[in-house]
């Protein structure tokens, strides 16, 4: 949506950036009486942060299974808040977002398993530890039982990003990019229809395609666009 990035408090006259705070309340006096000023720009990003410290404590003191309900609830809330346009500027698909999607699905698989393996436990713990820094486990470290979870997680993350790309292109028209984004959508829909049951290399290619589109659109890198098209062609 397009919003005015600056706000002015009607009570004390203080001005601040809505893009930075995500709040209409005045940071100086707390008043809710403020108005938007300045130019409008597309803005979908939020100020949400991924704080898993309480869940790490539950895992340490009890178990992953005990932490699962509240952990999944917080992860769902976080991924629902994700946006990748900040005051008209396109942002990349960051690894923290991908880890959040993957952890949501991995914890669900783990919690529903009657006898989770040590490899599955280690994998979920590595996702929890790496969530804040956006550290994604390497494909070779993904247990076979978690491959579909990663595939579906990445498909959903890329789809969220693709929708933001489409929104950004509405105000920054680029025919070549639009066609490529539509091609990406086709592959994402296939991955979602398969509930993530695709080779790890393919789910990584979806992420790489999204990142390549970002590079092309922000750096005018034609090689990046060609690489994206090549990746998507190989998935066909």
N, C-alpha and C positions, 0 to 999 in steps of 0.2 A: 504494500500500500504506500501511497505517497503522503508524506507528512512533513511538517515544518521542523527542521532540526534544532532550532533554538526556541527557548521558551522564556517568557518574562513574567515574573510574579506581580500580580496586581496589588498585592498588599505592601511589599517592600521595594519593588522595582528591580530585584536581583534577576540577572539573566544567567542561563545555563544551557548546556547541550542535552537535549532529550536523547540524542543518539548514544551519549555516553552513560546516562543514568537510567534511561528507560522509564522515567517517572515524570508525572506532571506536578508532583509536590515540590515546592521550593526547598532546595537543600539548605537555604540560609535561615528561613523562618518556619518552614513546615507547612505553609499555607497551600491549600489545594487550588486556590484561585490564581490560575496562570493562563496565559494565552500563547499560542504559537506565533513566532515571528520569523522573518527571513523566507528564503525560497523553499519550495517543496521538493522532496526527493524520495525515491523509492527506498523503503527501509523495511527489511524483514528480520534483521538480526536481533537477538535478545541479549540481555545482560546475565542470563542464567549461567551458573557455574556448576561443574560436576564435583560435588563433595561427597566422597564415599567413606569418609573417616568413621562415621557412626556404624556403618555396615562392616567395615574392617574390624571394628571392635567386637561386634556380634560374632563375626566369623572366628576371631581369635579366642573368644571366651566360650562360644558354643559350637556352631557349625555353619557351613554354607547353606544347608537346608533351612536352618533356623533364620538365617538372614534373608533368604530368598524372597518372601512376600513383600517386605518393605523395600528391599533393594530393587525389585522389579518395578514397584510403584514409582520410586524416585527416578528410575531410568526412563520409564514411559513419559513421565512429566518432562524430563530433560529433552528427550528427542522430539517431543511435540513442540517444544519451544524453539527448535533450531531454525535459523534463517541465515542466508549467506549473501545478503545485500545490506551494506552499512552506509546509510546516507547517500545512496546512489552508486557506491563503490562495490564491485563484485569481489567477494571473498572466496578463498579456496575451500575445497572439501577437506577439512582438517581431520587428522587421525583421531583426535579426541572424540569427535562425533562418530566415527566408524567404530571405535572401541566401545562406545556407549551402546550402539545398536547391537554389536556382537555380544557384549556381556549380557544384555537383556535376553537374547536367545540362548546363550550358553548356560546361563543360570537356570533357565526354564528346563532345558534338557537335563541338566544335572539333578535338579530337584525332583523331576518326574522319574528318574532312574531308580530301580529297586536296589541295584548294587553298583553305584558309580565306581569307576576305576581310579587308581592313583593318578594315571595320566590325565583323566578328566578333571580331577580335583586340582592338580597342579596347573592345568590350563586355565581354569576359572580363576584361580588365585593370581595367576600372572596377568589376567585381564583386569582384575580388581586393582592390583598394584600399579599397572601401567595406565589406568584410565586418566588420571589427572595430567600426566605428562604426554598422553597420546602415544604410548608405546604399544604398537601392534605386534603380536607374536608372528614369527616368520611362518610361511605356509608349511614348511617341513615340521613345525612344532604343533600343528593342529591334529588332535586325535581324530581317527576316522569317524568316530561317533559325533564329532562336532563340525564336520565338513559342511553339512547342510545348513547348520546354524549360521556358520560364517557366510555361506552363499546367500541365504535369505537376508541376513543382516546387511550385507554390502549392497544387495539389490535395493533394499528399502532406503539405505543411506544415499545411494546414488540417485534414486527416484526423487527423494527430497531435494537434492541438489539440482537435479534436472528441472524441476518445477521452478526453482529460483532462477536458473539460467533462462528459461522461457520468459519469465517476468522481466528479467534484466534486458533481454533482447527486444522487448516491446518498446523500450525507450532508446535502445542502441541497435537499430536494425542491421542485420548481417545475414544475407540470404544463405551463404555457405554454412555459417554456424547453425542457422535455424534448421537446415536440412540434416546436418550431422546430429543435432540434438534430437530430432525426430527419429533418426536411426537408433540412437542410444536408447530412446524410450521403448522401441520395439524389443531390444535385447533385455532391457530391464523387466518388461512385462513377461517375457518368456521365463526369466529366472524366478520371478514371483509365482508364476503359474506352476513351476516345478518345485515350489517351496524350498528353493535354494539347492536342490539336488543337481549340482553341476560341478565339474572339476574346479579345484582351487585356482587353477590358472585362469579360468574364465571369470571367476568373481574378481580376481585381481585385475583382469583386463577392463572390467567395468569401471573400477576405481581409477585406473590409469587413464581411461578415456575421459572421465569427468575432469581429472586433473589436467589433461591435455587441452581440453576445451577452455579451461580457465587460463592456461598459458597463452593460447592463441588469442583470446579475447582481451587479455590485459597487456600482452607484449607484442601483439600483431605478429606472432610467430607462425608463419605459414608451414614450417616443418612440423610444428606441433599438431596443427590441424591435419596434415597428411598422415602423421603417425596415428592419430585417433581414427581416421577413416580406415587405415590399414588394419588396426586392431579389430574394429567392428566388422570389417569384411571377413576376417579370419574366424569370427564367431558365427558367421552365417552358415 
